[in-house]
Amino acid sequence: MNSQPLLITQIGLDQLKSELDELNSDRRPNLVVRLSQARSMGDLSENSDYQSAREDLAFVDGRIAELEDLIKSAQVSHPSSNSQVNFGHKVTVKVNGGQTVFHIVGEWEADPAQKKISHSSPLGQALMGKKVGDRVEVVAPAGKILYTIVAIS
């Protein structure tokens, strides 16, 4: 287990808890039943359903342990003010003639397709601590990209 706290938003923590609850109350019990039924079919060495159920159960048990560790080390961070970009903020930026809103989150919540970027990503690091009107330049595979901060919420 990691001894450092896991920075996370309340929404991210709720999602982790929801996944853990679903695994414990639904998926794991169903896999235990499936494993029991496959075991009753006879010769376990040639029973592919039994082997598959064992592997699935091991995966789910591993994910449950991982989620429990994450939840134990989670530290919910709330932005203190909207004057500077901080963890948990939504930041509206002007880039390439358009506007985009990014949500600054922790590594475990990051989802670039949903515009949720990690505070430790290159863009997240560049935005942290900046104010409305500030410009940041980020080096990306496509070259340097200039962002102008329009709003912080």
C-alpha positions as CSV (number, residue, x, y, z in Angstrom):
1,M,0.0,0.0,0.0
2,N,1.2,3.5,-0.8
3,S,1.8,5.6,2.4
4,Q,1.3,8.9,0.5
5,P,-2.2,10.3,0.5
6,L,-4.1,9.9,-2.8
7,L,-5.4,13.4,-3.8
8,I,-8.9,12.9,-5.1
9,T,-12.2,14.9,-5.6
10,Q,-15.3,14.0,-3.7
11,I,-16.9,12.8,-7.0
12,G,-13.9,10.6,-7.6
13,L,-14.0,9.1,-4.1
14,D,-17.7,8.4,-4.5
15,Q,-17.0,6.6,-7.8
16,L,-14.4,4.4,-6.1
17,K,-16.7,3.5,-3.3
18,S,-19.5,2.8,-5.7
19,E,-17.3,0.4,-7.7
20,L,-16.2,-1.3,-4.5
21,D,-19.8,-1.7,-3.4
22,E,-20.8,-3.2,-6.8
23,L,-17.9,-5.6,-6.7
24,N,-18.6,-6.8,-3.1
25,S,-22.4,-7.0,-3.4
26,D,-22.9,-8.2,-6.9
27,R,-19.9,-9.4,-9.0
28,R,-18.0,-11.3,-6.3
29,P,-21.0,-13.3,-5.0
30,N,-22.0,-14.2,-8.6
31,L,-18.5,-15.4,-9.3
32,V,-18.5,-17.5,-6.1
33,V,-21.8,-19.2,-7.2
34,R,-20.3,-19.7,-10.7
35,L,-17.2,-21.2,-9.3
36,S,-19.2,-23.5,-7.0
37,Q,-21.3,-24.7,-9.9
38,A,-18.3,-25.3,-12.1
39,R,-16.6,-27.2,-9.3
40,S,-19.6,-29.6,-9.0
41,M,-19.2,-30.5,-12.7
42,G,-16.5,-33.1,-11.9
43,D,-12.9,-33.2,-13.1
44,L,-11.4,-29.8,-12.4
45,S,-8.2,-30.3,-14.5
46,E,-10.2,-30.3,-17.7
47,N,-13.0,-27.9,-16.6
48,S,-12.5,-24.7,-18.5
49,D,-15.4,-23.0,-16.8
50,Y,-13.9,-23.7,-13.4
51,Q,-10.5,-22.3,-14.5
52,S,-12.2,-19.2,-16.0
53,A,-14.2,-18.6,-12.9
54,R,-11.1,-18.9,-10.7
55,E,-9.3,-16.4,-12.8
56,D,-12.2,-14.0,-12.8
57,L,-12.6,-14.3,-9.0
58,A,-8.9,-13.7,-8.5
59,F,-9.1,-10.6,-10.7
60,V,-12.1,-9.2,-8.8
61,D,-10.5,-10.0,-5.4
62,G,-7.4,-8.1,-6.6
63,R,-9.5,-5.1,-7.7
64,I,-11.3,-5.1,-4.4
65,A,-8.0,-5.0,-2.4
66,E,-6.7,-2.2,-4.7
67,L,-9.9,-0.1,-4.2
68,E,-9.8,-0.7,-0.4
69,D,-6.2,0.6,-0.3
70,L,-7.1,3.6,-2.5
71,I,-10.1,4.5,-0.4
72,K,-8.0,4.2,2.8
73,S,-5.3,6.5,1.5
74,A,-7.7,9.0,-0.2
75,Q,-7.6,12.6,0.8
76,V,-10.5,14.6,-0.6
77,S,-9.2,18.0,-1.7
78,H,-11.5,21.0,-2.1
79,P,-10.4,24.2,-3.8
80,S,-10.2,27.0,-1.3
81,S,-10.9,29.9,-3.6
82,N,-11.3,30.7,-7.3
83,S,-8.5,33.2,-7.5
84,Q,-5.9,30.7,-8.5
85,V,-6.1,27.3,-10.3
86,N,-5.9,24.5,-7.8
87,F,-6.8,20.9,-7.5
88,G,-10.5,20.3,-8.0
89,H,-11.1,23.5,-10.1
90,K,-12.7,23.7,-13.4
91,V,-10.6,25.9,-15.7
92,T,-11.9,27.5,-18.8
93,V,-9.1,28.2,-21.3
94,K,-8.9,29.8,-24.7
95,V,-6.9,27.6,-27.1
96,N,-6.6,27.7,-30.9
97,G,-9.4,30.2,-31.2
98,G,-11.9,28.2,-29.1
99,Q,-12.7,27.6,-25.5
100,T,-12.4,24.4,-23.5
101,V,-13.1,23.6,-19.9
102,F,-10.7,21.3,-18.0
103,H,-11.4,19.8,-14.6
104,I,-8.2,19.4,-12.5
105,V,-8.3,16.1,-10.8
106,G,-6.0,13.4,-9.3
107,E,-4.2,10.7,-11.3
108,W,-6.8,8.0,-10.6
109,E,-9.7,10.2,-11.9
110,A,-8.0,11.6,-15.0
111,D,-9.8,11.0,-18.2
112,P,-8.7,13.2,-21.1
113,A,-11.7,12.3,-23.2
114,Q,-13.9,13.8,-20.5
115,K,-11.6,16.8,-20.1
116,K,-10.5,15.6,-16.7
117,I,-6.8,16.2,-16.4
118,S,-4.4,15.2,-13.7
119,H,-2.8,17.9,-11.6
120,S,0.5,16.2,-12.3
121,S,0.1,16.1,-16.1
122,P,2.1,18.7,-18.2
123,L,-1.0,20.8,-18.7
124,G,-2.2,20.4,-15.2
125,Q,1.2,21.4,-13.8
126,A,1.3,24.4,-16.1
127,L,-2.2,25.6,-15.0
128,M,-1.7,25.1,-11.2
129,G,-1.4,28.4,-9.4
130,K,-2.2,30.5,-12.4
131,K,-4.9,33.3,-12.4
132,V,-7.5,34.5,-14.9
133,G,-5.7,36.2,-17.8
134,D,-2.5,34.2,-17.4
135,R,-1.1,32.4,-20.4
136,V,0.7,29.1,-20.2
137,E,2.6,27.3,-22.9
138,V,2.7,23.5,-22.9
139,V,4.9,21.3,-25.1
140,A,2.8,18.6,-26.7
141,P,3.6,16.0,-29.4
142,A,2.0,18.4,-31.9
143,G,4.3,21.3,-30.8
144,K,3.9,24.1,-28.3
145,I,0.3,25.0,-27.4
146,L,-0.6,28.4,-25.8
147,Y,-3.5,28.4,-23.3
148,T,-5.1,31.6,-21.9
149,I,-7.0,31.2,-18.7
150,V,-10.5,32.7,-19.1
151,A,-12.3,31.5,-15.9
152,I,-11.8,29.5,-12.8
153,S,-14.7,27.8,-10.9
